Each structure stands twice: as C-alpha cells, then as structure tokens.
Amino acid sequence: MNLFVYGTLRDQEFIQTRLNRTLDDPVEANMPGFTTVMSKSGYPVMVPAANASVEGLVWRGLTAEDFRILDRYEGCDVETPIYQREKRNVMIDGRESEVWSYFGTPAFLAQMRSE
C-alpha cells in the first residue's frame, strides 16, 4: 500500500524510526484539489481547495501494520480526531496513482469554518 505525506512523515529518518524498519526512497507527488492549513497544535492538515494542490512524497510498500502504527501516530483513534485516512489519487510524473493519505476530518473542517 502507498501513502502520500505532506508534513512530518516526509522525513525519512522520522518515519523509519516510527515504523522500526527501512523504507525505499519515496517519490515526489502532488495532490490536486487540496491545500494545507495549520491546526491549533501547529501541524499541517490537508483540506479541500479548488484550484490548489499539495506537494508531498509517496512512500510505497507499506503494510497493514505500518498503517496501524501511523494511524495511531496521527491520532485517528482519539475521540475527536483531526485526521482521517482516505484513499485518493495523486499525480506522480504526470500519471494518476491511488494512495492513502491523512485528511482533515469533517469535525476539523467545521471547526475551521466557524473560526
């Protein structure tokens, strides 16, 4: 499975330490139709935005266990999470590729709109 990242998880040493294993080098990609905003805690969160795109990297060959670890790191299992993992398409070398990525939850988006 592949994961598009745009924040802390872009750092190869950081993600490999988190997963306790070596990963192949990532590839550059962009996610059209989204932008990032900063959460109150200072982390980027990807949210929908017309005519925008987010630059990032794609880690390939992740396992279900890797995603379990990363979901916990991203706080997807807390009562009111900021992030949720979803499948979307990114552009890699001019071609679409389906990947997982972490996006702002509906609750985060609603809170952002009310501020």
C-alpha positions in Angstrom: 0.0 0.0 0.0 1.2 3.5 -0.7 0.9 6.7 1.4 1.0 10.3 0.3 2.6 12.5 3.0 3.0 16.3 3.2 4.2 17.1 6.8 6.3 15.4 9.4 6.1 12.0 7.7 8.1 13.3 4.8 11.2 12.9 6.9 12.7 9.5 6.0 14.6 9.1 9.3 11.5 10.0 11.3 9.1 7.6 9.5 11.6 4.8 9.5 12.1 5.2 13.3 8.3 5.2 13.8 7.9 2.0 11.8 11.1 0.5 13.1 12.2 -0.6 9.6 13.9 0.7 6.5 11.8 2.1 3.6 12.7 2.5 0.0 13.2 6.2 -1.1 9.9 8.0 -1.6 8.7 9.5 -4.9 7.6 13.1 -5.3 3.9 13.7 -5.9 1.1 16.2 -5.7 -2.5 16.0 -4.5 -4.7 18.2 -6.7 -7.8 19.8 -5.2 -6.4 20.2 -1.7 -4.3 22.7 0.3 -2.9 22.6 3.9 -3.9 24.7 6.9 -2.3 24.7 10.3 -4.1 23.1 13.2 -4.1 24.8 16.6 -1.3 22.5 17.6 0.8 23.7 14.7 0.6 20.7 12.3 -0.5 20.9 8.6 -3.9 19.4 7.8 -4.9 18.7 4.2 -8.4 20.2 3.3 -10.3 20.5 0.1 -9.5 23.6 -2.0 -10.4 24.2 -5.6 -7.5 25.1 -8.0 -4.9 24.2 -5.4 -2.6 21.2 -4.8 -0.3 19.9 -2.1 3.2 18.9 -2.8 4.4 15.8 -1.0 6.0 12.4 -1.2 4.7 8.9 -1.6 6.0 6.0 0.5 5.5 2.7 -1.3 5.1 -0.8 0.0 3.6 0.0 3.5 2.0 -2.9 5.4 -1.3 -3.0 7.3 0.9 -3.0 10.5 2.6 0.2 9.2 -0.7 1.9 8.8 -1.9 0.8 12.2 1.2 2.5 13.7 0.8 5.6 11.6 -3.0 5.9 12.3 -2.2 5.9 16.0 0.6 8.5 15.5 -1.8 10.7 13.5 -4.4 10.4 16.3 -7.1 8.7 14.1 -8.2 6.7 17.1 -8.9 9.5 19.6 -12.4 10.7 20.4 -12.3 13.8 18.2 -9.5 13.2 15.7 -8.1 15.9 13.4 -7.1 13.4 10.8 -8.7 10.6 9.0 -7.1 8.3 6.4 -8.7 8.1 3.0 -7.8 6.8 -0.5 -7.4 9.5 -3.2 -5.5 10.0 -6.4 -2.2 11.8 -6.6 -0.1 12.8 -9.6 3.3 11.1 -10.0 5.3 12.0 -13.1 2.1 13.1 -14.8 0.2 10.0 -14.0 -2.6 9.3 -11.5 -1.8 6.9 -8.8 -4.2 5.8 -6.0 -2.8 6.3 -2.5 -3.8 6.6 1.1 -3.3 9.9 2.9 -4.4 11.8 6.0 -7.0 14.5 5.6 -8.9 16.8 8.0 -12.0 15.2 9.5 -15.5 16.8 9.0 -15.3 17.9 12.6 -12.0 19.7 12.0 -13.4 21.3 8.8 -16.5 22.5 10.7 -14.3 24.0 13.5 -12.1 25.7 11.0 -15.1 27.3 9.2 -16.5 28.6 12.5 -13.3 30.4 13.4 
